[in-house]
Amino acid sequence: MLTSRQRAQLRALANGIDTILHVGKGGITENVVAQCNSALEARELIKGRVLENALMSAREAAEELARLTRAETVCTIGSRFVLYRESQNLPREKRIRLVD
């Protein structure tokens, strides 16, 4: 579980990154989950967006993706969401250091 200070830190870091994950009218498919998993492993912090023609809200998409990828939902704002999961493959010096 992330603390509120850690969420604030991750939200601030997420401001500078591009949206790389899009959930469309097909919803959360195996392909979207696989893309999310590989992006989390490579970056730890990703920003996603739910398109207007999707049948779910950003919060629903974020919670479902977080459950399927064992990630944490950092925040949802409008149609965008941010997910975090510590990477096991990145060298320790390249990982995001969370505040205590």
C-alpha positions, 0 to 999 in steps of 0.5 A: 500500500502506498502512503499519501506522501508516496502518492503525492511523490508519484503524482508529481513524477507523473506530471512529466511523463507522456500517456502511453496506455490507451483503453478504447471501446474494446475495454481491457483486453489481454493485449492491453494487460500485456502492454501495461505489464511490460510498460510497468516493468520498464518504467515503473510509473505509467500514465493511461487514458480511457478514450471517450468511446470506452464503456468504462470510467478511468477509475474502473479501468485503473482499478481493473488494470492494477488488479490484473498487473499487481500494480497500485493506482496512484490517481485518476483525474478525468479520463486519465490514470496513473499506475505504479509497480516496482520493477524487478528487472531495473537496476536498483539505481534506476528505480524510483525511490519512494519517500518513507 
